[in-house]
Amino acid sequence: MRRNRRIRFDPGPKRGEGTWDEFLKQHAASLWQCDFFSKRILTLKGIREVFVIALLNVKTRQVILSPATLHPNEEWVVAQAESFVKQAREKGLPVRYVQHDRDKKFPKGFVAALKRFRVRNKLGAYRSPNTNAFVERFIQSIGQECLDRFVIFGEQHMDHVCQEYLAHYHEERPHQALENEPLVKPKKRGRPKTKRGKLEDEIVALADVRCTQRLGGLLKSYGCRYAA
């Protein structure tokens, strides 16, 4: 022990600060990443830019979106922080850390609101978007797969489009990290009973395949009407 101290090694397990990868693995279940994304929309006052906050749980990849706003001021951001924590805990998802970049749209009130719920914020490094990669990837997905294909008319239209994509992202969209399964599996509905060992137990009839469409057919998914 004394020799370790002389050569500047702390007693295990307190050796060094650890790597960023180790931090993610240790805290993934209760770690959330958040960031703003925006889109130009048409309003009665002309073209305006609307903002949304995306918050993603690192372990489950589940996402919570704020409502859209034209004015992302401190009062609004604080209200979204409080709403997010309540929504996450209602879903049974733990919240201990919220990681975000150094954007000035995250004011001191945002950090204070999290602390009131015993949640700590974690700032990313300067000019290091890769440290916030999970939520950045979601923002890229919703942009390329959905928002870039729409002309949005007003904040309510933006909210509708975002929530439709979010439902598709959670319940229908395949995810490579889950072997192309959705994040939230649909409820099982039993198939007609057949004798065990028959080939019919494995084959899905074409008549049983269903196509689910959202946003006028932009978002499509295919599955069997019998989930089991």
KOLMINU-728898 format. One line per field, with one value per atom (N, C-alpha, C): residue number from 1; x negated, y, z. Coordinates in nm, 4 decimals. Example, Ala and Ser with C-alpha at 12.3 -4.5 7.8 and 13.67 -1.06 7.14 Angstrom:
BEGIN
resi [1_1_1_2_2_2]
x [-1.3190_-1.2300_-1.3200_-1.2850_-1.3670_-1.2900]
y [-0.5690_-0.4500_-0.3300_-0.2250_-0.1060_0.0030]
z [0.7800_0.7800_0.7800_0.7080_0.7140_0.7870]
end
This chain:
BEGIN
resi [1_1_1_2_2_2_3_3_3_4_4_4_5_5_5_6_6_6_7_7_7_8_8_8_9_9_9_10_10_10_11_11_11_12_12_12_13_13_13_14_14_14_15_15_15_16_16_16_17_17_17_18_18_18_19_19_19_20_20_20_21_21_21_22_22_22_23_23_23_24_24_24_25_25_25_26_26_26_27_27_27_28_28_28_29_29_29_30_30_30_31_31_31_32_32_32_33_33_33_34_34_34_35_35_35_36_36_36_37_37_37_38_38_38_39_39_39_40_40_40_41_41_41_42_42_42_43_43_43_44_44_44_45_45_45_46_46_46_47_47_47_48_48_48_49_49_49_50_50_50_51_51_51_52_52_52_53_53_53_54_54_54_55_55_55_56_56_56_57_57_57_58_58_58_59_59_59_60_60_60_61_61_61_62_62_62_63_63_63_64_64_64_65_65_65_66_66_66_67_67_67_68_68_68_69_69_69_70_70_70_71_71_71_72_72_72_73_73_73_74_74_74_75_75_75_76_76_76_77_77_77_78_78_78_79_79_79_80_80_80_81_81_81_82_82_82_83_83_83_84_84_84_85_85_85_86_86_86_87_87_87_88_88_88_89_89_89_90_90_90_91_91_91_92_92_92_93_93_93_94_94_94_95_95_95_96_96_96_97_97_97_98_98_98_99_99_99_100_100_100_101_101_101_102_102_102_103_103_103_104_104_104_105_105_105_106_106_106_107_107_107_108_108_108_109_109_109_110_110_110_111_111_111_112_112_112_113_113_113_114_114_114_115_115_115_116_116_116_117_117_117_118_118_118_119_119_119_120_120_120_121_121_121_122_122_122_123_123_123_124_124_124_125_125_125_126_126_126_127_127_127_128_128_128_129_129_129_130_130_130_131_131_131_132_132_132_133_133_133_134_134_134_135_135_135_136_136_136_137_137_137_138_138_138_139_139_139_140_140_140_141_141_141_142_142_142_143_143_143_144_144_144_145_145_145_146_146_146_147_147_147_148_148_148_149_149_149_150_150_150_151_151_151_152_152_152_153_153_153_154_154_154_155_155_155_156_156_156_157_157_157_158_158_158_159_159_159_160_160_160_161_161_161_162_162_162_163_163_163_164_164_164_165_165_165_166_166_166_167_167_167_168_168_168_169_169_169_170_170_170_171_171_171_172_172_172_173_173_173_174_174_174_175_175_175_176_176_176_177_177_177_178_178_178_179_179_179_180_180_180_181_181_181_182_182_182_183_183_183_184_184_184_185_185_185_186_186_186_187_187_187_188_188_188_189_189_189_190_190_190_191_191_191_192_192_192_193_193_193_194_194_194_195_195_195_196_196_196_197_197_197_198_198_198_199_199_199_200_200_200_201_201_201_202_202_202_203_203_203_204_204_204_205_205_205_206_206_206_207_207_207_208_208_208_209_209_209_210_210_210_211_211_211_212_212_212_213_213_213_214_214_214_215_215_215_216_216_216_217_217_217_218_218_218_219_219_219_220_220_220_221_221_221_222_222_222_223_223_223_224_224_224_225_225_225_226_226_226_227_227_227_228_228_228]
x [-0.0832_0.0000_-0.0868_-0.1867_-0.2722_-0.3536_-0.4001_-0.4791_-0.3932_-0.2679_-0.1792_-0.1607_-0.1502_-0.1339_-0.2595_-0.3767_-0.5020_-0.5151_-0.4623_-0.4719_-0.3432_-0.2615_-0.1443_-0.0328_-0.0137_0.1008_0.1960_0.3224_0.4214_0.4624_0.5078_0.5616_0.6816_0.6930_0.8094_0.9361_1.0537_1.0724_1.0648_1.0032_1.0005_0.8736_0.8514_0.7331_0.7722_0.7463_0.7768_0.9242_0.9560_1.0933_1.1743_1.1088_1.1808_1.2037_1.2382_1.2605_1.4068_1.4328_1.5702_1.6536_1.5919_1.6627_1.7052_1.6185_1.6517_1.7667_1.7668_1.8754_2.0091_2.0105_2.1346_2.1888_2.1001_2.1435_2.1945_2.1302_2.1683_2.2998_2.3270_2.4433_2.5491_2.5369_2.6275_2.7742_2.8087_2.9496_3.0134_2.9362_2.9920_2.9346_2.8583_2.7983_2.8827_2.9138_2.9891_2.9026_2.9139_2.8494_2.9574_2.9323_3.0337_2.9697_3.0485_3.0024_3.1231_3.1027_3.2058_3.1964_3.3099_3.3084_3.4154_3.4022_3.4927_3.5319_3.6362_3.6815_3.7511_3.7311_3.8020_3.9432_4.0416_4.1815_4.2529_4.3696_4.4511_4.5548_4.5645_4.6646_4.7361_4.8358_4.9078_4.8172_4.7063_4.6112_4.4909_4.5011_4.3919_4.3146_4.1954_4.1114_4.0435_4.0608_3.9999_3.9262_3.8377_3.7652_3.8223_3.8585_3.9184_3.8182_3.8214_3.7222_3.7904_3.7208_3.7671_3.6466_3.6696_3.5641_3.5872_3.4832_3.4874_3.4052_3.4624_3.3930_3.3967_3.2795_3.2676_3.1993_3.2612_3.2012_3.0974_2.9747_2.8638_2.8825_2.9348_2.9491_3.0627_3.1813_3.2988_3.3184_3.2524_3.2672_3.4061_3.4859_3.6170_3.6014_3.6921_3.6804_3.8043_3.7821_3.8902_3.8670_3.9712_3.9615_4.0441_3.9900_4.0662_4.1616_4.2629_4.3435_4.2595_4.2975_4.2233_4.2511_4.1544_4.1718_4.0935_4.1459_4.0747_3.9836_4.0031_3.9285_3.8674_3.7490_3.6856_3.6140_3.6927_3.6328_3.6142_3.5575_3.5242_3.6478_3.7549_3.8773_3.9279_3.9262_3.9728_3.8806_3.7505_3.6537_3.6651_3.6824_3.6978_3.8236_3.9326_4.0578_4.0404_3.9643_3.9421_3.8551_3.7584_3.6754_3.7596_3.8487_3.9351_4.0305_4.0881_4.1807_4.1098_3.9868_3.9114_3.8889_3.8448_3.8163_3.9430_4.0541_4.1800_4.2218_4.2101_4.2480_4.1594_4.0281_3.9351_3.9662_3.9898_4.0152_4.1522_4.2488_4.3781_4.3646_4.2688_4.2435_4.1564_4.1124_4.0263_3.8805_3.8408_3.7023_3.6294_3.5206_3.4483_3.3769_3.3664_3.2964_3.1993_3.0710_2.9698_2.8792_2.8435_2.7586_2.8282_2.8126_2.8556_2.7353_2.6934_2.5763_2.6200_2.5528_2.5847_2.4597_2.4672_2.3526_2.3567_2.2696_2.2566_2.3366_2.4416_2.5308_2.5885_2.5913_2.6419_2.7919_2.8594_3.0035_3.0284_2.9219_2.9345_2.8870_2.9775_2.9372_2.9151_2.8763_2.8555_2.9848_3.0970_3.2247_3.2531_3.2034_3.2198_3.1488_3.0254_2.9473_3.0130_3.0609_3.1255_3.2531_3.3293_3.4528_3.4216_3.3144_3.2761_3.2335_3.1598_3.1124_3.2273_3.3377_3.4533_3.5109_3.4878_3.5324_3.4187_3.3103_3.1924_3.1311_3.1267_3.0651_2.9462_2.8343_2.7120_2.6954_2.6489_2.6181_2.4707_2.4391_2.3009_2.2729_2.1806_2.1484_2.0544_2.0777_1.9862_1.8666_1.7624_1.6430_1.6700_1.5874_1.6012_1.5808_1.6702_1.6601_1.6386_1.7155_1.7040_1.8427_1.9051_2.0403_2.0448_1.9293_1.9291_1.9597_1.9350_1.9664_2.1174_2.1921_2.3383_2.3992_2.3286_2.3566_2.4932_2.5447_2.6709_2.7881_2.7987_2.9098_2.8863_2.7611_2.7321_2.7773_2.7606_2.8037_2.9548_3.0264_3.1720_3.2148_3.1522_3.1876_3.1623_3.0539_3.0274_3.1372_3.1814_3.2840_3.4170_3.4623_3.5925_3.5878_3.4708_3.4572_3.4625_3.3765_3.3665_3.4875_3.5431_3.6527_3.7900_3.7978_3.9305_3.9352_3.8709_3.8903_3.8440_3.7361_3.6856_3.7823_3.8819_3.9766_4.1094_4.1156_4.2415_4.2231_4.3278_4.3427_4.4338_4.3827_4.4561_4.5308_4.6595_4.7427_4.7784_4.6978_4.7294_4.6746_4.6778_4.6223_4.7009_4.8333_4.9143_4.8864_4.8684_4.8336_4.6973_4.6024_4.4699_4.4818_4.5624_4.5820_4.6429_4.7413_4.8071_4.7078_4.6300_4.5340_4.4290_4.3793_4.2774_4.3323_4.4552_4.5117_4.5433_4.5830_4.6055_4.4741_4.3686_4.2386_4.1919_4.2148_4.1718_4.2410_4.3700_4.4416_4.3844_4.3537_4.2922_4.1540_4.0770_3.9410_3.9437_4.0383_4.0459_4.1083_4.2146_4.2979_4.2821_4.2288_4.2287_4.0918_4.0146_3.8868_3.7885_3.7233_3.6227_3.4954_3.4305_3.3076_3.1969_3.0858_2.9771_2.9228_2.9184_2.8649_2.9529_3.0775_3.1716_3.2048_3.1086_3.1293_3.2532_3.2649_3.3735_3.5123_3.5189_3.6462_3.6810_3.8092_3.8456_3.8079_3.7981_3.7644_3.8725_3.9977_4.1117_4.1847_4.1829_4.2441_4.3955_4.4665_4.6136_4.6706_4.7940_4.8607_4.8880_4.8707_4.8885_5.0360_5.0684_5.2023_5.1845_5.2428_5.2166_5.2561_5.1723_5.2036_5.2972_5.3640_5.4487_5.3660_5.4217_5.3482_5.3271_5.2056_5.1723_5.0963_5.0844_5.0118_4.8630_4.8024_4.6623_4.5757_4.4735_4.3803_4.4173_4.5350_4.5763_4.5085_4.4865_4.4224_4.5060_4.6387_4.7264_4.6964_4.6318_4.5993_4.4934_4.4134_4.3034_4.3351_4.4247_4.4534_4.5633_4.5419_4.6429_4.7119_4.8415_4.9180_4.9195_4.9176_4.9182_5.0411_5.1529_5.2758_5.2667_5.1701_5.1546_5.0593_4.9948_4.9007_4.9792_4.9475_5.0156_4.9149_4.9576_4.8751_4.9326_4.8497_4.8893_4.8297_4.9138_4.8678_4.8928_4.7996_4.8130_4.7752_4.8322_4.8016_4.8207_4.9374_4.9709_4.8900_4.8360_4.7584_4.6099_4.5633_4.4188_4.3487_4.4090_4.3517_4.4326_4.3661_4.4336_4.3610_4.4383_4.3806_4.4675_4.4054_4.4762_4.4626_4.5687_4.5640_4.6813_4.6756_4.7839_4.8934_5.0174_5.1267_5.1271_5.0585_5.0415_4.9000_4.8864_4.7521_4.6857_4.7609_4.7008_4.6815]
y [-0.1198_0.0000_0.1250_0.1307_0.2485_0.2651_0.1503_0.1571_0.2112_0.1686_0.2177_0.3682_0.4180_0.5619_0.6373_0.5789_0.6454_0.6606_0.5625_0.5718_0.6298_0.6925_0.7688_0.6826_0.5618_0.4787_0.4719_0.5086_0.5006_0.3557_0.3228_0.1881_0.1645_0.0445_0.0127_0.0164_0.0497_0.0697_0.2150_0.3042_0.4469_0.4845_0.4228_0.4522_0.5319_0.6586_0.7441_0.7762_0.8626_0.9076_0.8113_0.7178_0.6267_0.6884_0.6058_0.6538_0.6912_0.7634_0.8005_0.6769_0.5783_0.4540_0.3818_0.3813_0.3170_0.3893_0.5224_0.6002_0.5661_0.5572_0.5255_0.3892_0.2900_0.1552_0.1471_0.2187_0.2124_0.2837_0.3903_0.4743_0.4729_0.3825_0.3854_0.3802_0.3001_0.2825_0.4118_0.4973_0.6213_0.7464_0.7274_0.8399_0.8787_1.0074_1.0613_1.1641_1.1669_1.2707_1.3590_1.4877_1.5780_1.6832_1.7306_1.8358_1.8984_2.0187_2.0869_2.0464_2.0430_2.0452_2.1430_2.1923_2.2966_2.2735_2.3432_2.3378_2.4687_2.5132_2.6317_2.5925_2.6662_2.6348_2.7579_2.7357_2.8450_2.8840_3.0121_3.0631_3.1818_3.2335_3.3510_3.4735_3.4700_3.5818_3.5548_3.4504_3.4193_3.2962_3.2833_3.1680_3.1926_3.0995_3.1090_2.9797_2.9862_2.8666_2.8161_2.6881_2.6279_2.5301_2.5189_2.4390_2.3281_2.2141_2.0985_2.0434_1.9944_1.9270_1.7769_1.7039_1.5572_1.5045_1.4117_1.3493_1.1985_1.1359_0.9930_0.9178_0.8039_0.7167_0.6277_0.6309_0.5636_0.4121_0.3526_0.2061_0.1577_0.2134_0.1638_0.2319_0.3461_0.4282_0.4903_0.4829_0.5466_0.6982_0.7672_0.9123_0.9824_1.0983_1.1885_1.3206_1.3727_1.4993_1.6069_1.7275_1.8412_1.8896_1.9672_2.0328_2.1380_2.1716_2.2704_2.4114_2.4996_2.6383_2.7309_2.8504_2.9542_3.0352_3.0182_3.0989_3.0083_2.9517_2.8629_2.9407_3.0206_3.1011_3.0171_3.0802_3.0058_2.9474_3.0228_2.9732_2.8467_2.8463_2.7294_2.6098_2.6329_2.5238_2.4607_2.5425_2.4907_2.4048_2.4517_2.3748_2.2396_2.2362_2.1096_2.0146_2.0678_1.9830_1.9140_1.9884_1.9311_1.8277_1.8605_1.7682_1.6401_1.6523_1.5349_1.4355_1.4847_1.3953_1.3211_1.3924_1.3293_1.2229_1.2537_1.1568_1.0327_1.0531_0.9395_0.8469_0.9027_0.8200_0.7531_0.8162_0.7504_0.6281_0.6330_0.5200_0.4128_0.4379_0.3427_0.3512_0.4623_0.4812_0.5686_0.5199_0.5998_0.7188_0.8259_0.9458_0.9892_0.9797_1.0241_1.1311_1.1133_1.2099_1.2543_1.3820_1.4352_1.5035_1.4525_1.5058_1.5987_1.7120_1.8054_1.8851_1.9523_2.0323_2.1695_2.2580_2.3896_2.4986_2.4576_2.5522_2.6493_2.7770_2.8776_2.8660_2.7836_2.7626_2.6737_2.6139_2.5426_2.6357_2.7125_2.8123_2.7498_2.8331_2.7863_2.7326_2.7910_2.7434_2.6001_2.5573_2.4193_2.3243_2.3596_2.2770_2.2761_2.3916_2.4005_2.3170_2.3170_2.2381_2.0887_2.0437_1.9034_1.8694_1.9593_1.9333_1.9190_1.9902_1.9784_1.8377_1.7653_1.6269_1.5288_1.5785_1.4970_1.4353_1.5148_1.4742_1.5659_1.5062_1.5841_1.6047_1.7223_1.7462_1.7166_1.6781_1.6496_1.7192_1.8125_1.8893_1.8126_1.8206_1.7622_1.8535_1.7986_1.8777_1.9758_2.0797_2.1776_2.1110_2.1439_2.0974_1.9464_1.8724_1.7262_1.6633_1.6730_1.6165_1.4657_1.3976_1.2515_1.2064_1.2918_1.2532_1.2534_1.3134_1.3169_1.2401_1.1342_1.0699_1.0044_0.9499_0.8752_0.9660_1.0790_1.1695_1.2393_1.2643_1.3241_1.2305_1.0998_1.0035_1.0020_1.0136_1.0205_1.1457_1.2593_1.3842_1.3718_1.3057_1.2814_1.1943_1.0921_1.0013_1.0722_1.1476_1.2133_1.3200_1.3795_1.4778_1.4145_1.3150_1.2538_1.1699_1.0986_1.0067_1.0738_1.1926_1.2521_1.4024_1.4830_1.6281_1.6896_1.6379_1.6938_1.6721_1.5873_1.5538_1.6278_1.7202_1.7902_1.9415_2.0085_2.1519_2.1639_2.2225_2.2279_2.3604_2.3516_2.4706_2.4895_2.5619_2.5941_2.4945_2.5344_2.4534_2.3243_2.3308_2.2107_2.1049_2.1486_2.0544_1.9911_2.0697_2.0171_1.9124_1.9411_1.8450_1.7146_1.7265_1.6065_1.5198_1.5814_1.5060_1.4398_1.5134_1.4577_1.3407_1.3522_1.2447_1.1210_1.1401_1.0258_0.9532_1.0300_0.9654_0.8951_0.9575_0.8970_0.7639_0.7560_0.6286_0.5242_0.5653_0.4740_0.4296_0.5231_0.4937_0.3922_0.4046_0.3156_0.1799_0.1791_0.0596_-0.0159_0.0484_-0.0142_-0.0166_0.0857_0.0973_-0.0081_-0.0840_-0.1822_-0.1124_-0.1683_-0.1115_-0.2164_-0.1811_-0.2762_-0.3282_-0.2426_-0.2852_-0.3909_-0.4034_-0.5014_-0.6101_-0.6379_-0.7392_-0.7075_-0.5791_-0.5288_-0.5463_-0.5483_-0.5496_-0.4069_-0.3757_-0.2421_-0.2242_-0.0990_-0.0718_-0.1220_-0.0984_-0.1420_-0.2499_-0.3716_-0.4820_-0.4754_-0.5042_-0.5002_-0.6099_-0.5896_-0.6904_-0.8143_-0.9288_-1.0541_-1.0880_-1.1345_-1.1872_-1.3263_-1.4251_-1.5632_-1.5988_-1.6788_-1.7325_-1.8528_-1.8897_-2.0110_-2.1310_-2.2148_-2.3290_-2.4352_-2.4883_-2.5987_-2.7018_-2.8212_-2.9255_-2.8910_-2.9182_-2.8869_-2.9630_-2.8959_-2.9598_-2.9436_-2.8898_-2.8724_-2.7494_-2.7542_-2.6443_-2.5167_-2.5324_-2.4161_-2.3259_-2.3828_-2.3035_-2.1975_-2.2179_-2.1272_-2.0362_-2.0787_-2.0022_-1.9008_-1.7767_-1.6717_-1.6607_-1.6769_-1.6667_-1.5224_-1.5049_-1.3703_-1.2912_-1.3598_-1.2918_-1.2372_-1.2883_-1.2439_-1.1247_-1.0864_-0.9730_-0.8424_-0.7497_-0.6212_-0.5067_-0.4038_-0.2840_-0.1711_-0.1143_0.0009_0.1273_0.2275_0.3514_0.4698_0.5625_0.6882_0.8044_0.9197_1.0434_1.0255_0.9731_0.9608_0.8583_0.7596_0.6548_0.6787_0.7918_0.8169_0.7139_0.6819_0.5844_0.4555_0.3494_0.2213_0.1133_0.0167_-0.1003_-0.2197_-0.3364_-0.4588_-0.5615_-0.6311_-0.7346_-0.8275_-0.9349_-1.0332_-0.9862_-1.0088_-0.9680_-1.0518_-1.1659_-1.2463_-1.2243_-1.1604_-1.1312_-1.2547_-1.3575_-1.4792_-1.5806]
z [0.0000_0.0000_0.0000_0.0940_0.1010_-0.0262_-0.0807_-0.2035_-0.3181_-0.3246_-0.4292_-0.4195_-0.2964_-0.2792_-0.3182_-0.2901_-0.3259_-0.4773_-0.5517_-0.6974_-0.7580_-0.6701_-0.7125_-0.7738_-0.7217_-0.7588_-0.6402_-0.6631_-0.5564_-0.5342_-0.4130_-0.3888_-0.4808_-0.5371_-0.6219_-0.5385_-0.5963_-0.7392_-0.7830_-0.7060_-0.7369_-0.8133_-0.9270_-1.0057_-1.1297_-1.1268_-1.2404_-1.2525_-1.3475_-1.3668_-1.4526_-1.5211_-1.6093_-1.7453_-1.8416_-1.9772_-1.9983_-2.1084_-2.1414_-2.1721_-2.2378_-2.2694_-2.1418_-2.0412_-1.9133_-1.8450_-1.8525_-1.7921_-1.8577_-1.9910_-2.0615_-2.0215_-2.0140_-1.9802_-1.8368_-1.7452_-1.6048_-1.5769_-1.6514_-1.6204_-1.7294_-1.8278_-1.9437_-1.9040_-1.8041_-1.7668_-1.7190_-1.6530_-1.5980_-1.6647_-1.7735_-1.8446_-1.9648_-1.9747_-2.0876_-2.1593_-2.2899_-2.3694_-2.4297_-2.4358_-2.4911_-2.5797_-2.6735_-2.7634_-2.8316_-2.8836_-2.9613_-3.1081_-3.1752_-3.3214_-3.3668_-3.4885_-3.5352_-3.6804_-3.7221_-3.8612_-3.8953_-4.0153_-4.0632_-4.1052_-4.0551_-4.0832_-4.1380_-4.1969_-4.2476_-4.1433_-4.1144_-4.0202_-4.0849_-4.0161_-4.0668_-4.0731_-3.9991_-3.9997_-4.0900_-4.1717_-4.2625_-4.2180_-4.2713_-4.2381_-4.1042_-4.0116_-3.8787_-3.8467_-3.7481_-3.7054_-3.5737_-3.5702_-3.4526_-3.3911_-3.2564_-3.1840_-3.1040_-3.0938_-3.0163_-2.9405_-2.8168_-2.7415_-2.7504_-2.7883_-2.7901_-2.6736_-2.5976_-2.4843_-2.5036_-2.5013_-2.5332_-2.4198_-2.3797_-2.2795_-2.3467_-2.2976_-2.3653_-2.3699_-2.2645_-2.2620_-2.3510_-2.3338_-2.4059_-2.5409_-2.5641_-2.6854_-2.6960_-2.5906_-2.5948_-2.5879_-2.6548_-2.6720_-2.6193_-2.5580_-2.5183_-2.5900_-2.6554_-2.7273_-2.6581_-2.6547_-2.6038_-2.7120_-2.6760_-2.7796_-2.8517_-2.9719_-3.0495_-2.9979_-3.0150_-2.9727_-3.0647_-3.0813_-3.1555_-3.0642_-2.9318_-2.8348_-2.7273_-2.7524_-2.6539_-2.5433_-2.4695_-2.3632_-2.2368_-2.1329_-2.0117_-1.9453_-1.9400_-1.8754_-1.9443_-2.0770_-2.1522_-2.1318_-2.1361_-2.1215_-1.9823_-1.8797_-1.7437_-1.7338_-1.7929_-1.7901_-1.8593_-1.9674_-2.0384_-1.9580_-1.8842_-1.7984_-1.6920_-1.6297_-1.5265_-1.5865_-1.7013_-1.7668_-1.8088_-1.8577_-1.9011_-1.7878_-1.6719_-1.5590_-1.5167_-1.5123_-1.4744_-1.5757_-1.7038_-1.8073_-1.8029_-1.7867_-1.7843_-1.6675_-1.5499_-1.4323_-1.4412_-1.5042_-1.5253_-1.6152_-1.7080_-1.7976_-1.7317_-1.6074_-1.5380_-1.5789_-1.6396_-1.6829_-1.5820_-1.5221_-1.4231_-1.4870_-1.4114_-1.4584_-1.3494_-1.3788_-1.2833_-1.3435_-1.4697_-1.5395_-1.6681_-1.7001_-1.8290_-1.8924_-2.0054_-2.0732_-2.1861_-2.1984_-2.3061_-2.3426_-2.4549_-2.4980_-2.4314_-2.4757_-2.4117_-2.4830_-2.5500_-2.6159_-2.5124_-2.5470_-2.4537_-2.4301_-2.5124_-2.4891_-2.3678_-2.3111_-2.1840_-2.0726_-2.0111_-1.9117_-1.7741_-1.6792_-1.5419_-1.4815_-1.5216_-1.4704_-1.5095_-1.6250_-1.6700_-1.5743_-1.5383_-1.4452_-1.3073_-1.2636_-1.1326_-1.1273_-1.2372_-1.2420_-1.2299_-1.2945_-1.2833_-1.1406_-1.0782_-0.9423_-0.8444_-0.8686_-0.7796_-0.7830_-0.8914_-0.9032_-0.8757_-0.8166_-0.7855_-0.9110_-1.0145_-1.1413_-1.1677_-1.2052_-1.2322_-1.3822_-1.4195_-1.5602_-1.5858_-1.7069_-1.7448_-1.8767_-1.8760_-1.9948_-2.0857_-2.2156_-2.3125_-2.3323_-2.3912_-2.4186_-2.5323_-2.5414_-2.6477_-2.7840_-2.8782_-3.0163_-3.0252_-2.9456_-2.9438_-2.9566_-3.0751_-3.0912_-3.0730_-3.0908_-3.0772_-2.9346_-2.8350_-2.6974_-2.6733_-2.7648_-2.7549_-2.8721_-2.9128_-3.0413_-3.0498_-2.9396_-2.9463_-2.9825_-2.9134_-2.9444_-3.0782_-3.1141_-3.2444_-3.3564_-3.3362_-3.4379_-3.4522_-3.3402_-3.3483_-3.4246_-3.3971_-3.4651_-3.6149_-3.6521_-3.7931_-3.8548_-3.7815_-3.8329_-3.8540_-3.7545_-3.7682_-3.8774_-3.8978_-4.0042_-4.1419_-4.1650_-4.2971_-4.3328_-4.2354_-4.2640_-4.2618_-4.2025_-4.1827_-4.2118_-4.1285_-4.1346_-4.2658_-4.3239_-4.4497_-4.5652_-4.5473_-4.6538_-4.6397_-4.5428_-4.5167_-4.5219_-4.5663_-4.5436_-4.4221_-4.3148_-4.1881_-4.1776_-4.1410_-4.1265_-3.9789_-3.9064_-3.7678_-3.6671_-3.5403_-3.4324_-3.4097_-3.4187_-3.3964_-3.5024_-3.6256_-3.7321_-3.7034_-3.6566_-3.6204_-3.5099_-3.4083_-3.2984_-3.3486_-3.4375_-3.4904_-3.5679_-3.6552_-3.7363_-3.6465_-3.5481_-3.4571_-3.3764_-3.3269_-3.2454_-3.3298_-3.4541_-3.5427_-3.5700_-3.5934_-3.6154_-3.4887_-3.3742_-3.2484_-3.2243_-3.2536_-3.2397_-3.3351_-3.4569_-3.5549_-3.5062_-3.4528_-3.4051_-3.2906_-3.1998_-3.0839_-3.1166_-3.1941_-3.2074_-3.3385_-3.4418_-3.5744_-3.6422_-3.6272_-3.6984_-3.6485_-3.7385_-3.6936_-3.6465_-3.5439_-3.4879_-3.4950_-3.5552_-3.5739_-3.4412_-3.3402_-3.2103_-3.1444_-3.1898_-3.1337_-3.2359_-3.3245_-3.4292_-3.5127_-3.5489_-3.6338_-3.5727_-3.4402_-3.3689_-3.3259_-3.3044_-3.2552_-3.1086_-3.0646_-2.9247_-2.8308_-2.8664_-2.7851_-2.8634_-2.8128_-2.8855_-2.8761_-2.9860_-2.9838_-2.8956_-2.8518_-2.7703_-2.8540_-2.7921_-2.8646_-2.8794_-2.9987_-3.0250_-3.0848_-3.0220_-3.0581_-3.1999_-3.2643_-3.3963_-3.3812_-3.4891_-3.4832_-3.4403_-3.3556_-3.3030_-3.4108_-3.4143_-3.5040_-3.4232_-3.4774_-3.4074_-3.4002_-3.2859_-3.2679_-3.3684_-3.4159_-3.5065_-3.6526_-3.6824_-3.8205_-3.8807_-4.0119_-4.0804_-4.0724_-4.0601_-4.0536_-3.9340_-3.8302_-3.7121_-3.7428_-3.8472_-3.8791_-3.9970_-4.0858_-4.2070_-4.1800_-4.2275_-4.2176_-4.3521_-4.3541_-4.4790_-4.5273_-4.6586_-4.7153_-4.6712_-4.6536_-4.6115_-4.4695_-4.3906_-4.2524_-4.2390_-4.3496_-4.3456_-4.3548_-4.2659_-4.2621_-4.2766_-4.3483_-4.3667_-4.2821_-4.1960_-4.1148_-4.1769_-4.1987_-4.2610_-4.1688_-4.1713_-4.0976_-4.1890_-4.1600_-4.2327_-4.3833_-4.4198_-4.5600_-4.6357_-4.5652_-4.6298_-4.6313_-4.5766_-4.5709_-4.4835_-4.3697_-4.2774_-4.2875_-4.3285_-4.3447_-4.2664_-4.2192_-4.1540_-4.1861_-4.1892_-4.2242_-4.1121_-4.0833_-3.9807_-3.9930_-3.9155_-3.9153_-3.8207_-3.8575_-3.7685_-3.6410_-3.6437_-3.5231_-3.4729_-3.3602_-3.3077_-3.2515_-3.2167_-3.1607_-3.2708]
end
